[in-house]
Amino acid sequence: MKNKEKFLKLVSPVKTNSVIKNKQKILNRAMLHESQKIALKVLNRLAELNWTQKRLAEAMEVSPQQISKIVSGKENLTIETQIKLQEILSIPILASFYESK
């Protein structure tokens, strides 16, 4: 029996989505990492301004719960939310990729 035949005996005949699932996990991990970097920026800026999360929520016209999600680093932020954070807090959000280089 050739190596290829041995290998094919080991491989499941049923197609799985494992490659797609793994790509999704990697993408989610990257988004989570970026969200955590943004959360740290926001928390640091709030401390500099001596603002509470409630004050930021009022300025952004969102609920305090939404700000809590943002600063926990577990929220997938829309571009609109990122721009609002940039404008209100005067910090670069969308430039995080270039800042890390």
TORKOL-4160 file (C-alpha; in steps of 0.2 Angstrom, whole numbers, padded with zeros to 4 digits, m for minus):
101
<pt num="1" X="0000" Y="0000" Z="0000"/>
<pt num="2" X="0007" Y="0017" Z="m0005"/>
<pt num="3" X="0008" Y="0032" Z="0007"/>
<pt num="4" X="m0005" Y="0041" Z="m0002"/>
<pt num="5" X="m0017" Y="0026" Z="0000"/>
<pt num="6" X="m0013" Y="0025" Z="0018"/>
<pt num="7" X="m0016" Y="0043" Z="0021"/>
<pt num="8" X="m0033" Y="0043" Z="0012"/>
<pt num="9" X="m0038" Y="0028" Z="0023"/>
<pt num="10" X="m0035" Y="0040" Z="0038"/>
<pt num="11" X="m0044" Y="0055" Z="0031"/>
<pt num="12" X="m0063" Y="0056" Z="0034"/>
<pt num="13" X="m0073" Y="0054" Z="0018"/>
<pt num="14" X="m0085" Y="0067" Z="0026"/>
<pt num="15" X="m0081" Y="0085" Z="0022"/>
<pt num="16" X="m0079" Y="0096" Z="0037"/>
<pt num="17" X="m0079" Y="0115" Z="0039"/>
<pt num="18" X="m0063" Y="0115" Z="0050"/>
<pt num="19" X="m0053" Y="0126" Z="0039"/>
<pt num="20" X="m0067" Y="0139" Z="0038"/>
<pt num="21" X="m0070" Y="0137" Z="0057"/>
<pt num="22" X="m0051" Y="0140" Z="0060"/>
<pt num="23" X="m0050" Y="0155" Z="0049"/>
<pt num="24" X="m0065" Y="0162" Z="0058"/>
<pt num="25" X="m0057" Y="0159" Z="0075"/>
<pt num="26" X="m0041" Y="0168" Z="0069"/>
<pt num="27" X="m0051" Y="0183" Z="0063"/>
<pt num="28" X="m0061" Y="0183" Z="0079"/>
<pt num="29" X="m0045" Y="0183" Z="0089"/>
<pt num="30" X="m0038" Y="0197" Z="0079"/>
<pt num="31" X="m0054" Y="0208" Z="0082"/>
<pt num="32" X="m0054" Y="0204" Z="0100"/>
<pt num="33" X="m0035" Y="0210" Z="0101"/>
<pt num="34" X="m0040" Y="0226" Z="0093"/>
<pt num="35" X="m0055" Y="0229" Z="0104"/>
<pt num="36" X="m0044" Y="0226" Z="0119"/>
<pt num="37" X="m0031" Y="0239" Z="0113"/>
<pt num="38" X="m0045" Y="0252" Z="0110"/>
<pt num="39" X="m0052" Y="0248" Z="0127"/>
<pt num="40" X="m0036" Y="0252" Z="0135"/>
<pt num="41" X="m0035" Y="0269" Z="0125"/>
<pt num="42" X="m0052" Y="0274" Z="0130"/>
<pt num="43" X="m0049" Y="0269" Z="0149"/>
<pt num="44" X="m0032" Y="0279" Z="0149"/>
<pt num="45" X="m0040" Y="0294" Z="0141"/>
<pt num="46" X="m0055" Y="0294" Z="0153"/>
<pt num="47" X="m0042" Y="0294" Z="0167"/>
<pt num="48" X="m0033" Y="0309" Z="0159"/>
<pt num="49" X="m0049" Y="0318" Z="0157"/>
<pt num="50" X="m0055" Y="0313" Z="0174"/>
<pt num="51" X="m0071" Y="0307" Z="0166"/>
<pt num="52" X="m0083" Y="0293" Z="0171"/>
<pt num="53" X="m0089" Y="0280" Z="0160"/>
<pt num="54" X="m0106" Y="0287" Z="0163"/>
<pt num="55" X="m0100" Y="0304" Z="0157"/>
<pt num="56" X="m0093" Y="0296" Z="0141"/>
<pt num="57" X="m0110" Y="0287" Z="0138"/>
<pt num="58" X="m0119" Y="0304" Z="0139"/>
<pt num="59" X="m0107" Y="0312" Z="0127"/>
<pt num="60" X="m0109" Y="0297" Z="0115"/>
<pt num="61" X="m0128" Y="0296" Z="0118"/>
<pt num="62" X="m0127" Y="0278" Z="0122"/>
<pt num="63" X="m0131" Y="0268" Z="0137"/>
<pt num="64" X="m0118" Y="0266" Z="0151"/>
<pt num="65" X="m0120" Y="0247" Z="0148"/>
<pt num="66" X="m0113" Y="0250" Z="0130"/>
<pt num="67" X="m0098" Y="0260" Z="0137"/>
<pt num="68" X="m0095" Y="0245" Z="0149"/>
<pt num="69" X="m0094" Y="0233" Z="0134"/>
<pt num="70" X="m0082" Y="0245" Z="0125"/>
<pt num="71" X="m0070" Y="0246" Z="0140"/>
<pt num="72" X="m0071" Y="0228" Z="0143"/>
<pt num="73" X="m0063" Y="0225" Z="0126"/>
<pt num="74" X="m0075" Y="0212" Z="0121"/>
<pt num="75" X="m0086" Y="0223" Z="0110"/>
<pt num="76" X="m0084" Y="0222" Z="0091"/>
<pt num="77" X="m0085" Y="0241" Z="0087"/>
<pt num="78" X="m0093" Y="0248" Z="0072"/>
<pt num="79" X="m0083" Y="0261" Z="0062"/>
<pt num="80" X="m0097" Y="0274" Z="0068"/>
<pt num="81" X="m0093" Y="0270" Z="0086"/>
<pt num="82" X="m0074" Y="0271" Z="0083"/>
<pt num="83" X="m0076" Y="0288" Z="0075"/>
<pt num="84" X="m0087" Y="0294" Z="0089"/>
<pt num="85" X="m0074" Y="0289" Z="0102"/>
<pt num="86" X="m0060" Y="0297" Z="0092"/>
<pt num="87" X="m0070" Y="0314" Z="0091"/>
<pt num="88" X="m0076" Y="0314" Z="0108"/>
<pt num="89" X="m0060" Y="0309" Z="0117"/>
<pt num="90" X="m0048" Y="0316" Z="0104"/>
<pt num="91" X="m0038" Y="0300" Z="0103"/>
<pt num="92" X="m0033" Y="0290" Z="0087"/>
<pt num="93" X="m0043" Y="0274" Z="0086"/>
<pt num="94" X="m0043" Y="0269" Z="0068"/>
<pt num="95" X="m0024" Y="0272" Z="0067"/>
<pt num="96" X="m0020" Y="0257" Z="0080"/>
<pt num="97" X="m0013" Y="0246" Z="0066"/>
<pt num="98" X="0000" Y="0259" Z="0061"/>
<pt num="99" X="0004" Y="0263" Z="0079"/>
<pt num="100" X="0009" Y="0245" Z="0083"/>
<pt num="101" X="0022" Y="0245" Z="0068"/>
